[in-house]
Amino acid sequence: MTNVLADSVTSLKGIGKETAEHLTEMGIYTVQDLIWTFPYRHEDQRLKDLAETPHNEKVTIEARVESVPSVLYLGKNKSRIQFTVLAGRHLVKVVFFNQNYLRTKLVPEMIVTVSGKWDRGRQVINGTSIKFGPKTDNTDFEPVYSLKGSIHQNKFRKYMRQALNIVGEDFIETLPQYLLEQYKLLPIVDALEGVHFPKDANHAKQARRRFVYEELLHFQLRIQALRKMRKDQDKGTIIQYDLQKLRDFIATIPFQLTNAQKRVVNEICKDLKEPHRMNRLLQGDVGSGKTIVAAIGLYAAVSAGFQGALMAPTEILAEQHAQVLMDWFTPIGIRVALLSGSTKTKERKQLLEQLHNGEIDILIGTHALIQPDVIFSNLGFVITDEQHRFGVEQRRILRDKGMNPDVLFMTATPIPRTLAITAFGEMDVSIIDELPAGRKEIETHWLKKEQLNSVLSKMDLELKKGRQAYVICPLIEESEKLDVQNAVEVFEQLATIFHGRYKVGLMHGRLHPDEKESVMRAFTEGKIDVLVSTTVVEVGVNVPNASFMAIYDADRFGLAQLHQLRGRVGRGEHQSYCILLADPKSDEGKERMISMTETNDGFRLAEKDLELRGPGDFFGKKQSGLPDFKMADLVHDYRTLEVARQDAEKLIYDDAFWQHEDYRYLREMLEESGVLNGERID
């Protein structure tokens, strides 16, 4: 690239010290930084007739100022300026906020070009931009930037126009010619012009298309390079299991595997035989049958002479896994053991000796598995259930107990495929997106808070049948700021209502872990009929007898969380019910309630959640690890993301990519990102 791009922005006309400081706040130091600051939208500047413009639509008019502007001060640094204009036959008011400078600029009889939102009923334009004089240029679509300080849009556009004119055709193309031709992408100079100053709507659209693809290709190249490095450098344990033995074991399973389970079993078993370490994420909705898939992988490892380990986030969950695996494996001579924090000292010592001597084939437990004295004889396969509940360090310690064992991470939190291949890009992703046949759907209903009595009546009906119920509240105790039900208050109400008939329990995040375990165990064993809880039951245990759930103030939860909570019921043979009690004030809150009543499909709900909240909020900004794209949107550009992923994979494994001049800028991007640590991947 030309040296002009590296020049300070102060080399541009009109940018002095103060303006440069404001630009620095925006991360703009050089001419190149300025040019790569893209607008977040384009304003349609085509002139419109107010008589034909619907209410609340954006409009641009050419008009004559009819009145002296009046200013209303609204408090600290806030003001409202209003004036009247004549546009054709229409005498209308124009309102701007915090644009005091207009007071001295506008005079009656002056011609102005105003853009804004048209309030047809009040005959008011809520202005977004204004130009003094008639519309003289041919710019129908003006860029709108996210600015700081006292820099106005018009000034910033002038700096941008100047920068693009200076650089001219000197921009060097950063994408290989064959990709430009294959996808009919605009060359870089034309694309930059189209982003900042498009000739028309299609020019802007094609410019965006080019940069979206380029951003996603860069991102996927980084991911694919990391994957290749892992596969080349992270040598694993080759588990040569007996295929016929594995088929014989699968034949003993008393139910038919779904097609999704079969596909995922093949992916896991293929990984076991590879020379590089498995690093796979297994996603499956509640009840999709992840445990049997994990069991088949464990059987393959054990039948080949290796040990397996399964780490669960809670003791109760570990016990459940242990019980299920013992039922499957003990009859065929595979030795399964459970190690938890409550394992007695003498029993623990004996268990650890057996583990070290290879007399235990599969060890299941909580974080107790990562203690230094837990030594395996020949650990080959590690499964971590609900992996987000463990820290990276905990998972690493368990992994290091084997000679680089294969690792499978399991989660019941459905993650949209778009995000899965992005946020977990270094991992292979398996998805069980099909539920076993015959599983009863949970009936979900959305009721207003005033209908609480009918909810309690329905709960009573279920309890009379000998079933159990969950009642979920967003808070533990009363809040002065929020008008929502709290768990303690609801517990006291229900304990009074059901006194002498049903046992009501309370569980929340402030309880000591031992107390939580105790309450949950009592509910699991049927000693508690109604469990009032905050979201601590979100990822939890299997209570087949629980057939009813009421979620108070359900609009305070995200879709993914609501779905996880709902998944605590519907785990047995009985028809189950989930009641959402909510009076949502926002349209988004109402949409969440409607979505929950329309589907039990966790992946569909996850896609909807992603659509409503965006990728950063879906994971939480700090946890997501997602880049801030200038142009790309993971929700709307998911098809381009998939194309970029395939292209990146081909490039990374192609020798020409590492040698040919056409790919120099893509290689430089990889090096600058730090992925390669200054070395080529061979």
N, C-alpha and C positions, 0 to 999 in steps of 0.2 A: 504494500500500500504506500501511497505517496506520503512524503513528510508533512504535507499540509495537515493531514489528519492528526498528527501528533502535536501540532501547534496549540498553544493555550487559546481558550475562547476569547481572551482579551485581544487577540490578533484580528478579531472581527470588528467591523465598524459599529460604534454605538455601545460596545460593552466595556464599561469602565470598572473601577475597583468594586463599587457597591453592587453593581449587577452581577459581577463575577462571583461575589460572595454568596448571593442568592442562588446562583447556578451551582456553586459548590455544595450548598445544602441539598441539592437534588442529585448530587453525585456526578455533576458535569464539570470537568476540568479542561478537556481538550475538544477540538472540533469534532473528532470522532465520537466522543461521548455525546455531544449535542445531536449529531446526526442519528445516533442509535437510541435517542429518546423518542419513542414512538407515541403518537396520539392515542388516547383511549377510546376516542370515537370521532366521527366526522359529522359536521353539522350541515344539513341540507340547506344551501343558500339560494335555491331556486325560488324566484318570486312567486307568491301565491295570492289568489284573490280571497279575501276574508269571507266573502259571501259563500264560497264553495268549500271552506275549510271547516271540518267537524270540530266539535268541542274537545279541548284538551290535546289537540295535535300541535306539533311544532310548525311554526310558520315563519317566513321571511317576507317582509314588506318594504316597499320604498314609500316614504311618507313625508309630509311637511309638518314641522313643529308648529303647534298652534298656541302653546301656553308656556309661560316661564316655569321651570321646574320648581316643585316644592319639596322640601326635605323634612322628614320626620326622624328624630333621633330616638333610637330604641334602647339605649343603654351603652355600656362600654364597647366602643369601636363598632357599633352596629347602627345602621341607618337605612331608611327607605326613601327613595327618590321617585317622584311621580310627575308625569307631564302628559299633555294631550297632543295627539297627532291626527292629521287627516290623510287617510289612505284611500284614494279613489273617492267613493261616496261615503266612506265610513269614518266617523269621528270616534276615535278610541283612546283609552288611557294606556300608557306604558309604565310599568313599574320595574325598577331595579333595586337590588339590595346592596348596600356597602359600596356604592359607586359614586361617592361624593364629588369626584372631579367633574361629573357631568353637569353639575350646577353652574359652573362657569363656562362650560363649552357650548351648552344648548341655548339658542335664542330663537324666538318666533320667526317664521318664514324659512328657517333653515331646512334643507332636505337631508334626511337621514335614512339609512338602511338598518332596520331592526329585525333581530331574530328572537324568538321566544315561544312560550306555550300560550296558545289562544284559549282564553276563557270566554266562550261564546255568550254565556248567560250574562256575565257582568260587563261584557265588551271591553275586556282588559287583556293586554299582552304582558305576561310575566317574562321580562327580558332576560336573555342569556348573553347576547352580544349586540353591539351597535357600531356602525361605521358612519362617519360624517360625510355626507354627500351621497349622490345616487350610486347605484351599483354599476361600476364601470368595468370591472375585470370579468373574466370568463370563468372564475372559480365558483363552481356550483356546490362543491363539497369542501368545507373548510376543516382543517384539523383542530381538535380540541385537546390540549395537553393538561396533565396534572402538574400544576405550578406551585411554587412557594414564593413567599415574600411579596414584593410590590411589582413583580413582573406580570404584565398583562398578556393575554393571548395574542393580540395584534403585534406587540413588540417581539414576542417569542417567535411568531411566524416569520417576521422580518429577519431575525437572526438565522432561522433555519433556511430560509430562501437564499440568504447570502452564503451560508456554508455550503449548500448543495451546488450553487453556481461556481464557487471557488474550486471545489473538488472536481466538478464536472464529470468527465468520462474517465477520470484517473482511478476510480474504484476498480480493484482487481476482483474478478469473479471468484467466489469462495466455494461454489459447488461444481463438481465435475460436469463437463458438457453433456455427457450421456444421460445424467439425471435430469438436467434441464429439458433435454429433448424428450426423454421417456415420459415425464409428467407434464410437459408443456408449461414449464415454470418460467416466469419473467426473469430476464438477466438482472443482476444486482442493481445496476444504475436505474433501470426502468422501475424496478420494484421499490426502490427508495423514494423515487418520485411519486409512485402510486400510493405509498404509505402516507407521505406528508402532503402532497399536493395532487391528488388524483384528478384526471381529466373528467371522469364520470364514475358512477357507482361500480361499474364492472372493473375499472382500473384499480380501484381501492380493494375490491374483492380478490382480484388476481394477485395483487401485491401481498395481501395478507396470506393468501394460500402459499405463496413461495416461502415467506418467513416462518409460517407455522410449520411447514415441512422441515425447513432447515433447523429450527430450534429443536424439534422432536428428533431429528436425525442426530444432532449433536448429543442430545441427552441419551439416546439409545446406544450410540457409539461408546459412550462412557460406560454404560451398563454392560454391554456385550464384551468390552475390553476387560472389565473386571471379572466377568464370568469365565472368559478364556484364561485369564491369569490363574483363577482358582482351579480350573480343570487341569491346567498344565503344571501348576506348582503344588497344589493341595492334594497330594497323593493319598488315596484312601485304602481301605481294606477290601480286597476282592473276595466277595462271599459267593463261592461256587456251590450253590444249593442244588439238590437233586430235584429236577422239574417234576418227575413222576410222583415223588413223595409229596411234593407241594400240591399237585393235583388231587392226590388221594386224600390229603387233609381237607382241601376245599370241598371235596365230595361228602365229607362227614358233617358239614355245616347244615343244620336242620332247616335252612330256608334258602331261597334262591337269591343270589347276589343280583343287584340291579346292574344295568349296563354301565352306569357311571362308576359303580364300585369295581366292576371288572376292569374298566379302563384304567382306573387309578392303581389297582393292584399290579397291572402290567407295567405301569410307569415306575412304581416303587421297586418291583423285582428286577427290572432292567437296570436301575441305578445300583442295586446291590452287587451286580456282577461287573460294574464298571471299575476301572483302575483309579478314578478320582472319587473323592469323598462325596457322598450324597449330601445335598443341602436343599431340602425340598419342603415347601409349605403345603400342607393338606388342609384345604378349606371344605367345610361341609356344614350345611344347616343343621339345626337341632333335629336329632332323630334320623339323620341321613345314613347312619351306619359307618361312622369313622372307626369305631372300636374294632369291628371285625376286620376292616382293612389293615389296621395297625397289627392285629393279631396274626394275620397272614404273613406280614413282613417279618414279625418276630419269629414265627415258625420257620420261615426260610433261613433266617440267620442261625437259629438254634440247631436246625437239622444239618447245617453245614459245619457245626462244631463251635459256634460262637455264642457268647452271652448277649442278652438284650436287657435294656433298662427303659423304664417308663416313669417319667417324673410328672406328677400332678400338682396343682397349686394348693389343694387343701387335703387334710387327712381323710375326710369323708369321701372325696372324689377318688383319692388313691385306693381307699378300701373297696369302693365300688368296682374300679378297674381290676383290682386284685381278685375279687370274688368272681367276676365274669371270666377272667383269664384262667383262673384255677378250674372253673367248671369246664372250660374247653380243653385245657392242656393236661391236667392231672390224670385223666383216664388214659392218655396216650404216653404217659411216662415223662412228660416235661415238667421240671420242678420250678414252681413259681413261689416267690416269697414276697412279703410285704415289710418294708422298713419305714417307720415313721417316728416322729418325736416322742410318741407315747410307748414305743416298744421298750419293754423291760430290759434292764442292764444285762442280766444273764442270758436272756433270749437273744439280745442284740449281739453279744459276744459270739455266741454259737453261730448265729446267722452269718456274721462277717467272716468267720473261719470257713464256713461252707462256701461262701461266695468266692473267697480267695483260692480255695482248693478246686473250684470249678464244679462244686456239687449243687449249685443253684444255677439254673439256666436263665431265668428271667427275674429281675428285681424291680419291684414297683414301690414307689414312695413319694415323699414330698421333698422339700429342700434337704431333708436328712440324707439324701443320696449323695450330696456334695461334700459331706464331712471328710476330712483327710484320711480317717481310718477305714473308709469304705473303698476297698481295693478289689477290683475284678481280676479274674484269671485270664479272660480273653474276651473283652467287651468289643462287640462288632457293630451293634446297632442301638442307637439311642432315640427314644421318642419323647418329645416334650409336649404335654397337653396344655392348651391355652397359653401359648408361649409368651404372650404379652404380659402375663402375670409374673414372669421371672425377669430379673435383671440379666443383661448381657453377660456379666461376669459369672453369675450362677450357671448359666447355660454352658459357658466356656469350660468351667471347672469339671462339669459332668462329662463334657465331650473329651476332655483331656485324660479321663480315666481309662480310655482305650487307646489303641495305637491308631489314632485318627479314625474313629468309627464313623459309620454312616449316620446322618442325623435327619430325623423327620420331625417337623414342627406341625402340631395340629391346632386348629382353631375352629370354634363353632360360630365365630363372628363372620357372617358373610361380608366379603369385601368385593366390590364391583371389579370385574376383570380388568377394566381400564386402570384402576388404582393398583391392583395386585401386581400387574406386570411392570408397574412404575415404582411404587413404594418398595416392593420386594424384588426389584429387578435382578439382583444378584442371585436370587433363589429360583429354583424351578418351582412352578406352581401347579398343583393338582387340585381339581375342583370336583366334589361330588354334588352335582346339581340336579339330583333326582331322589325323591323319597321312595322308600319301599312301598309296594302295592298294599292296599288295604288299611293304610294308616288313616285314622279319622282326623279330619280337619278341625281345628279349634274354632268354635263359633265366637266371633268377636263382635261386640256391640258398643256403640258410642252413645252414652247417656249424659244428660245435663246433671249438674250437682243436685238440683232440686228433686231429682228422681232417685235419691239415695235409698229411700224406703223400699222401692221395688228391687234394688240391687241386694239389699239385706234379705228380702224375702226369697230371692233366687238362691242366695248363699245358704239360707236355712234349709231349702229343699234339698240341696246337694249334701249338706251335713247330715240331714235325716237319713239319707241313703247310706251313711257310713263313710262318706268321702271326706276329704280335707280341703282347706282353702288357704290361699295366700291373699293378703291385703297389702298393697305396696303404697308407700307415701314418699313424697320427695324430700321431706325434712325430718329431722329427729325431734326437735322441739319447736315451740311456737316462735314465729318471727313477727316482729312489729312491722317490718317493711313489706312482707309478702303475705297476701291473703290466700294461703294454701294450708291444706291439712297436714298436721305433723303426726309422726308415728306414735309418740307417747299419748297424745290426746285421743287418737283413733283406738289405740290399744285399750285405754281406760273406758271409752264408750262401748266397745264391743264386749269387753269383760263384763260390763254391767248388763248389756242386752242379753248376752248368752249365759249369764251366771247360773250355775247349777245344771246347765245342759251340755255346754261345750267348753273345753279347755282352750284358752287363748294365750298365745306366747308372743314375745316381743324380741326382735333382733335388729340391731343397727350397728353402724361402723364404730361407735365409741366403746362398744363392749370389748373386753379383753378377748384375744383370739380363743382362749380356752372356753370362755362363756359362750362365744358364738358357736363353737363346735358343739357344746353341750345342748344349746337350744335347737340347733339344726338336727342333731342326732335324735332328740326327743320328737321332733316333727317327723323325721324319717321313720322312726319306730312306731308312729301313731299315737304317741303320748300327748301330743298337741294337735288339736283339731283345726285351729285357725292361727296362722302365723302372720303377725303384723310386722312388716319389715321395710327398711329403706332398700336401696338397690343392691345391698350386699348379697342378695340371692341371685343376682344377674347371671353369674356363671356358677352353677352349683350342682346339686345332686339329683339323683333320679328318685322321685317319689311318685310311683305309678298311681297311688291312691288319691293324689291331689288333682281335682278336676275343676277347680274354680279359682279364678283370680280377679280381684278388683283392683284397678290402679287409680288412685286418687290424683287429681290434678295432672292427668296424663299428658296434657299439652306442654308440661314442663320438661318432658323427656324427648330425646331425639328418636327418630324412627328405629335406628339400629338398636338402641337401648330398650325401647318398647318391645321389639321383636324378641330380644334375648330374654326379657322378663316373661313374656308370654310363653316362651319355650319351657318354662318350669312346669307347666301343666300339659295335658295331652300326651303323657308318657305311658299311659296304661291302656286298658281295653275300653274304658268308659268314655263317653262323649264329654268333652271338656269345654269350658266357657271362659272367655276373658272379657271383662267389662271395663271400658275406658270412661271414667268419670271426669268430665272436663267442660269448661266454658271458655274455649279459646277466643282471644280477642283479635288475633292476627289471622290473615288469610292462610299464612304458612302453617299455623297451628291447626286450622281447620283441615287443610290438605293432609296433614300427618294423620289426623284421626280418621279421615275418609280412607286413606291408603291402608291403614291397619285393618279396617273392616272389609276391605275388598280382596285382600290376598294374605295367604299364610307363607308365601314364597319369600324367604329371607334375601335372596339375591335381587329380586324385583324391588323389594323395599330398600335394599342398600343402594341400588341405582337411583331410586327416588330421593333417598337421603342425600346422596352425592349431588343430585340436581338441585335440591333445595338449599343445601348448606355450602357446597363447593368443596374442593379437595382438602384445603388447609383445615377447615373446621371439621371435616369428616374424621381426620386423625388427630386434630389438635395441631396448631401451627408448629410448635417446637418439636413434636414427636414425628411429624410426617416425613421429614427428610425430602420433601418435594421441592423442586426448584421453583423460583419465581419466574415464570415465563413472561416474556414481553408481549407475545402474541398468542401463543397456544393456550387452549382451554381443554383440560383433560376430559371434561364431560362432552363438549360439543365436537372435539377433534379426535375422538377415539379411533375413528377409521384411519385417519392419517397416522396416528400413533402406532397402529398395528403395521401399516405399510413401512413406516420408518424403522420399526423393530426388525422386520424381515430384511430390509436393505442393510441395516447396520450389521446384522449377523453375517450376511454374505460378505460384506466388506472386510470385517475383522478377520475372517478366515481365508481371505484372498491375498496371495503374495503381492499382487500388483498394488494393493492398497498401501503396503509398507515401502514400496519402491518408486512408484510412478509419480511424475510431477503433477499430474491432474489432481492428486489427492493430498498435495502438500499442506493446504490450509486446513483440511480436516485432521491431518496428523498433528499440526501445530496446535489446533484446538485441544486435542487429547493431551498433548504434553503440558499445555498451560493449565489444564484442569487438575494436573497432579496425578492422574490415574496411572500413568506409566512410570512415575518416579524417575523420569529421565531416561528410561530404557525402553527399547522396542520389545514388543511381545513376540517371541519366536514360537 
